[in-house]
Amino acid sequence: MGGAVPTNSAQGPYVSHHPAPVSAEMPAHPITLEGYSVLHQMFRFRWAAWNALGEGERLGVIKDAEQTLRPMEETGLTALFSMVGHKGDLMLIHFRNSFDELNEAELKLAGTRLYGYLEPVNSYLSVIELGLYDSTVKLYKQLMERGVVPHSEEWEKAIQETIERQKSAMSPRLCPKIPDHRYLCFYPMDRKRGEAINFYTVPIESRQKQMEAHGMVGRRYAGKVQQIISGSIGFDDWEWGVDLFGADPLQFKKLIYEMRFDEVSAVYASFGAFFIGLRVKIDGFSEWLGGKLPTL
C-alpha cells in the first residue's frame, strides 16, 4: 500500500520523543570471560626439498629456527607438535595477550629460513573463553527480582562488576601456560542453529542445566585430560576451538565419546576436523627434522 510517510518536521520522517520500551525478559546470552588470544598454525613440511640440502645448509636452517623459536617456547606460550596423519606435519600453538602479538609471532616464524620448507595447510584463531552459565542465571534472577531493567545502566554495572571479580579469580584458567603434556587433540565445533534444532533458541536456564551436566563429565577426567576452550565467533569459521592435552591419547577418545551422550552434544553439537599432535621441544627439533620423533 502506498501513502506518505508521516513527519513531524520539514527535515524527515516522524520521530517519536518517547523512549523505546525496554524488554523485561531475561537476556538470552551468558556472561563470558576472555583471556589469552590463541593461534593454531598447521603446516605440511617440504621433506623432499629438505632432504636435498647438504648437511651444512641444514645446520644453518636449524640454528636460525632455534634462535627464533627457543625464546618463544621458554615463555610457555608457544609449543610445537608433530602431527599424526595426512592433515599436516607440524603444528604450532601460540598463546598471547592480543591479536597483535599473535601476528608478531607469525611474522617471526615467517622470517626464518625454516619457513621456506613449511607449507601452511590450516590455521585457527580464537580467544580463551570461560562461559559463566551458572553465575549468569543466578545474577540475572537476582537483578530482575530487584526490579533492575535488563541492559539498563544499573544492570550493565552489575554485569561488569561480576566480570571483573570473576576474571581475577579465574586468571590462571584465562591466561595459562601451554600444558606440558605429550599428546594434543584439537578440534573446532559449533552449536547447531538450524530451522528445526537451534541451540540459541533454547531458554538460558535450560542451556545452563545442559552445560552443567556436560561439565560434570569433563570433571571426571581431571588429572587425565586438561581442556582449554577458546571462543572463535567472529574470528574463524567455527564457534569454538577445543584443545585437549594429556599423557594418554586414549583418554581423548573416552572423554569425547562419553560427552556425545550429553543432550548438549547429542542434540546440539557439530564438530569439525580433529588434529592430533605429539609435543616436540626445541631441544629435540633437530631430531624431528632428521626424521626421528624425540622423547619429551
N, C-alpha and C positions, 0 to 999 in steps of 0.2 A: 504494500500500500504506500502511496505517495503522501506528500504533505510537508509543510515547512517544519524545520527544527525549531522548537520554542527557544526564545532567547530572553535574557534579562538585561542585555546591553547591546550597544551597536557593534561591539567587537566580536562576539561569537556566541556559541551555544549557551543555553541556560546552565548555570552553575548553582547548585544548592549551597546555602550558607549553613545548613545543619550538618554536624559531623556524621560520618558514615557509621552505621551500627557496628559494634564490636561483638564478635561471636563469643558466647559464654561457654562453648563446648570445650572439652579438654583437648589441647593440641595433640596432633597425631604423631609428631616426631619426638623421639627420645633425645635427651641431652647426650652429647658425645664429648669426650676428651681427646685431644690430639697431641701427639708427641713428635718424635723424630720423623723426618721425611725419609723415604725409602726408595731405592732404585735397585732393581734386579737387571743385570745385563747377561744375556746368553750369547755365546759365540761358538762358531764352528772354527776349529783350528786347521790351518792350511799345512797339513802334515807333509805333503809331497814337497812343497816349497821349502819347508823347514829342514827336511831330511837331505835336501840338495845342498845345503850350506856346508861349508867347511867348518872344522871344529873351532877355529879361531873366531869366525864370524858368529857362530852360535854363542860362544862365551861372551862376546861383546853385547849381543842382544840380551842375554840373561842378566849380565851385570847392570845394564841400563834399566831393565824391568825391575830388578830387585831394589835399585836405588829409589825408584818411584813408588813401588808397592809396599816395601817394608815399613816405611813410616806410617802409611795408611793402615796397615794391618796392626801395628803396635798400638794404635788408638783403641782398638777393639771395635771399630766402626766400619771396617772393610774386611771381607773374607772371600776366599776363593774356593770353588768347589769343582771337582771333576765330575762331569755329568755322565750318567749311565743311559745308553740308548742313542737313537738317531736324532734326537731333538737338539743336540749340540754337544760340544766337548768341554767347554769351560763356562762356569757361571761366577759372576762377581756380585756380591751384595754390598750395598753401601747404606749406612745409616748416617744422616747428617741433620743439622739444625734447620736447614732450609733447602728449597729447590736450587737456590743459587749455589750452595755448597755441593749439592749433588752434581750440578753441571760442571763445577770446577773439578770434581773427581773424574767425570767423564773426559774432560779435556786433558787432564794429566795423563790418563791412560792412553788417550789418542795421540799424545805427544811422544810416546815411547816407540822405540824401534820394533818392539814386540807387536804393536798394533798392526803392522803390515802383514802379520800372519794370522790375524783374527778377523773373522767374517761375522758381523752381527746377524743373528737369526731371530732374536726376540728381546723384548725388554718389558719391564713393568714398573710403573710409577705410582706411589701411594704414600700415605701418612699413617703411622702407627695410631690406632684408634681403640678407645675403650667406650663401648656403649653402656650407658647407665640406665637401663630399663627399670630396674627395681627402684633406684633412687628417684628417677624421673616421675614414676607413677605416684610415689609417696609424696613428693614435693608438689606435684600438680594438684593432688587431692587436698593437701593442707592449704594451699593458696586459694583454691576455689571455695573451700569451707569457710575461709575468712572473708570471702566476697571479693577477692582480688581478681580483676578482669584480665583474662589471658592477653598477653602481648602489651599490656599497659606498662607504664614506666616502673611501677612498683613490682610488677611481675618480672620484667626483664632484669631488674636489680637483684631480685631473689635468685634468679637463674644464674646470673654472673657470679654472685657470692658462692653459690654451690659449686660452680665450675672451678673457681679459684681454690676453694677448700679441697675439693677432690683432686685437683691437679697436683697440689702439694703432697697429699697423701699417696697418690699413685705415681709419683715421679719415677721410681725405679722401673715401673712397667711401661711408662710412656717413653722413657729415654734410656733403654737398656744397651748394654754391650751385646754384640752378636754372640749367641751361645757357642761355647767351645766344644760342641759335640761332633762326632764323626759323620753322622748322616743328616741330610736335609731333604725334606719334602716340601715343595712349593706348588701352590695351585691358586688360580683365581676362581671366584664364584659370584653368583647373583642370587637374589631372592626373586622368585617369579612374579611377574606383573602382567599376565595375560588377561584376556577377557573373562575367562572362567575362573582362573586361580590367580589371585593378586594379593600378595603379602601386605602391600601398602594400603589395602582397604580393610584389613583386619583391625578391630579396635585395639588401641595401645595396651589395654590391660590384658587382652588375650595374647598379644605378641610377647608381653612381659613374661607371662606364665610359660609360653613355649620356649623362650630363650633361657629361662631359669632351668627348665628340665634339660635343655641342651647343654647348659654349662655344668650340670651335675655329672654328666658323662665325662666331660673333659677333666673334671677334678679327680675322677677316679684314676686317671693316668698321670697324675702328678708324680714327678720323680722318674717317669719313663719317657714322657714326651713334654718338651717345652714348646708352647704355642705362642706365636706373635701374630696378631691380626692387624692388618692395615687397611684403611679405607681408601677407595680409589674412585668414588663417584665424582665425576667431573674431571678426573685426571687420566683415566685409562678406560679400556673397553669393557671391563667388568666392574662390579661394585666393591668387591673386597679382594685382598690378597691374603693368603694364609701360609705362614711359614711354620713348619714343624721340625724341631731339632731333637735328635735322640741318639742313643748308643746302639739301638737295635731297630733296624728299619721295619721289622715285622710289627712293631708297636704302632707304626703309622697305619698300617692296614687294619689292625684290630680297632684302633680308635675311630677311624673314618667309617669303617663298616658298622660299628655299634651306633655311631651317630646317625647313620642313614635311617634308623628306625625311629628317631625322634620325629614328631609331627613337623617341626620347623624345617627339617631336612627332607623327610619323606614326601611332603606335600609341596613345600615352597622353595626348595633349593635347586639351582642349576650349577654345574661345575664345568670349568674349563680344562685345559690340558694340565697334566701333572708332570712336574720336573723333579727328578731325583739326583742328588749330588753327594759326593764324598769330600770332606774337608781336605784341602791341600794348603799347608802352611808355606810361607815364602821360603823358609829354610829347606823345604823339600820340593820347591817348584822346579829346580833344575832336574830332579829325578823324574818329575812328571813330563817335562819336555823331552826326556830321554826315553819315554815310553814305559816308565815304571811308576806304579802308584806308591807314593811314600807313606810310611806309617805316621800316625798322628802323634 
